[in-house]
Amino acid sequence: MTKKEMNEIIEKIRSIAEEISQNNVRDVRLNYDEDYGFIVEVVLDQNDKEAFETWLRLIEVVGKELRIVLSVDWTGENILSEEAFVQYAVEVMLRSGVGPIRKDKFSAVKEVGGWESNEETCGFENLHP
């Protein structure tokens, strides 16, 4: 994608975000993340609840059409409870198809403290007659 095309996308997102947020867009910028690629970040002069609502609408309108990762930040107050915040965050992940990335490899054996070949350390000592 050329720089001109990216600028056009950013301006299109800005215009749609302005409409959805009722002209509460502070900034729209392009960022790059090594895991997610190009991300368009929209900064809103809204509280957290309003910003999540705007984000969800942006995903509906822009995310599917342009197939681009959208990120939203806000300058207003955080009024959501922790539970409501998590619900909104999960809804954003589900609708956008973007979720967390685990960078290290998961090992169940390491998580439970390893596996010893010695039967006494594995809890099998009580199984002998």
Secondary structure as GFF3:
##gff-version 3
##sequence-region A 1 129
A	DSSP	alpha_helix	3	21	.	.	.	ID=ss1
A	DSSP	beta_strand	25	33	.	.	.	ID=ss2
A	DSSP	beta_strand	37	44	.	.	.	ID=ss3
A	DSSP	alpha_helix	48	58	.	.	.	ID=ss4
A	DSSP	pi_helix	59	63	.	.	.	ID=ss5
A	DSSP	alpha_helix	64	66	.	.	.	ID=ss6
A	DSSP	beta_strand	69	74	.	.	.	ID=ss7
A	DSSP	alpha_helix	82	96	.	.	.	ID=ss8
A	DSSP	alpha_helix	108	111	.	.	.	ID=ss9
A	DSSP	three_ten_helix	119	122	.	.	.	ID=ss10
A	DSSP	three_ten_helix	125	127	.	.	.	ID=ss11
###
